Amino acid sequence: MSKQSKIKSFLLSLLCFSFLFGIAFTADIFAAPTENQLVIGQANSVTFTEDSDSAYFNFSVATPGILTVTYTTAESYYYANLYTADRTESLKSTSVHNSDGATRIENYALGVGNYSLMIRSYSESGTYTFTPAFTPVAVTEVEPNDLFLNAIPVAPAAPVLGFMPLGDKNDYYAISITAPCKIQINMISYASITVKVTDAALNEVLNQNVRGTEKKPITSPIQLNVQPGTYYINVEQNYGECGKYQFSWDIKPTLITSIVFPTTKIIVAGTSAKLSPTIAPADATSKVLTYTSNNPTVISVDANGTIKAKAAGSATISASATDGSAVTSQIVVIAKPAKPVGFKVKNKKHKMNVSWTKKANIGSYEIQYSKKKNFKGKKVKTVVGSKKSVKISSGKGTWFVRIRAKTMVQGKTYTGAWSKTVKVKIK
């Protein structure tokens, strides 16, 4: 073997070693590489002789996307190394051999710029063929955003379409929090990435791997508790993989777990009251409830939980959470009879003529009359609730008279307040 052949064999062995251990070498150690223009969408080929073992295929990318190269395998190894246009940085290296099958497919995530694909044989002459195809990727990300200082602001629920090309190791986004809360970041990854979240002082509060592929993207909901301030979401290249990702973030509501009312609430017909249930947890994001009544003609309820008793009786009021938790609760509201109005007592033919304004849902009226103002020694007259007047044979004299209403609700009698006392003289 000639001295020149020995030197060349040594250099090629060194190249193999570099691929095995991740060391990138430039083409300067090989003589006279050829320069070519890469043609997208059709087969490209290069023929090597013993003295011509490498070639560059130069191309430009006008929009971010995925370059997919289908390499036709050969009996001997050959190598494909993607460089930046100035060939100072090796972005990705690939070895191709027929042990891979008839073809080997390699994807390259590329940003806007100029590139050079080097094809190198392994000391074998022959023709090597490969076919590139390019798929643009839609992005909302605006470069540069590789430092927290130029992080892209992202509003809640705003979709982010990001792309991490080869050579791009970090993308930064900024979010603003106005109150203590829990947030959720919904990350979809088409490559292996690491998602980090730091506070304004760059203290790391989250570090999570999301390992997807172009064929099998991974969706990862990430939740964390935060305080008011600025936070940075850092999407970081993982294991040298690159590609697209998308995410959005929003405040994760703290849902209601319980709504607690007292067992019953008693009010007087003709009055209103505000329901004030206890809602748990105390820091629930939304405490807005909807209210309904199963008997609105007797007791109605408005959107704020204010009940109004239109008549004596009862109703079941239901309160339901509106935050999606599906929590509901109920309370029985009882309206006892109001103080009778329109109460009059007249002397008519040696009898009391007692009258009042009739109200709905009254079971009975109790009339008391006595010759003493404190109703000591009183007499009682009970009439059905459908009545609105009655004559009482009281006898002659001066009498003090009063009336009250009663109603039966769920097996229990509820009694209203006494009317004003009327003094009448029966002759």
KAFEN-V32722 format. One record per backbone hydrogen bond with DSSP energy under -0.5 kcal/mol. NH is the residue of the N-H (numbers start at 1). CO is the residue of the C=O. Records with the same first field share a line. If there is no record, write none. Layout:
NH->CO ; CO
This chain:
6->2
7->3
8->4
9->5
10->6
11->7
12->8
13->9
14->10
15->11
16->12
17->13
18->14
19->15
20->16
21->17
23->18
24->22
29->26
30->27
34->54
36->56
38->36 ; 58
40->38
41->132
42->39
44->130
46->128
48->46 ; 126
49->52
52->49
55->119
56->34
57->117
58->36 ; 56
59->115
61->113
65->110
66->135
67->65 ; 108
68->66 ; 133
69->67 ; 106
70->68 ; 131
71->69 ; 104
72->129
73->71 ; 102
78->96
79->120
80->94
81->118
82->92
83->81 ; 116
84->89
85->114
87->84
91->82 ; 89
92->82
94->80
96->78
98->74
100->97
101->98
104->71
106->69
108->67
110->65 ; 108
113->61
115->59
116->83
117->57
118->81 ; 116
119->55
120->79
121->53
122->77
123->121
126->48
128->46
130->44
131->70
132->39 ; 42
133->68
135->66
136->134
137->64
140->161
141->161
143->141
150->147
151->148
152->172
154->174
157->249
158->155
160->247
162->160 ; 245
164->243
165->163
166->109
168->165
169->167
171->235
172->145
173->233
174->152
175->231
177->229
181->226
182->252
183->224
184->250
185->222
186->184 ; 248
187->185 ; 220
188->246
189->218
190->244
193->191 ; 210
194->236
195->208
196->194 ; 234
197->206
198->232
199->203
200->230
202->199
204->202
205->197
206->197
208->195
210->193
212->191 ; 210
213->216
218->189
220->187 ; 218
222->185 ; 220
223->221
224->183
226->181
229->177
231->175
232->198
233->173
234->196 ; 232
235->171 ; 233
236->194 ; 234
237->169
238->192 ; 241
241->238
243->164
245->162
246->188
247->160
248->186
250->184
252->182
253->251
255->253
257->280
258->280
260->278
261->259
265->332
267->334
269->336
270->309
271->268
273->307
275->273 ; 305
278->260
279->277
280->258
284->281
285->254
286->254
290->320
292->318
294->316
298->295
299->295
300->308
302->306
305->302
307->273 ; 305
308->300
309->271
310->298 ; 308
311->298
312->360
313->335
315->333
317->315 ; 331
318->292 ; 316
319->329
320->290
321->327
322->288
329->319
331->317
332->263
333->315 ; 331
334->265
335->313
336->267 ; 334
340->417
344->355
346->353
348->346 ; 351
351->348
352->392
353->346 ; 351
354->352 ; 390
355->344
356->388
357->341
358->356
362->359
363->406
364->406
365->383
366->404
367->365 ; 381
368->402
369->379
370->400
375->372
378->375
379->369
381->367
383->365
385->363
387->384
390->354
392->352
394->392
395->350
397->426
399->397 ; 424
400->370
401->422
402->368
404->366
406->364
407->414
409->407 ; 412
412->409
414->407
416->405
419->403
422->401
424->399
426->397 ; 424
427->425
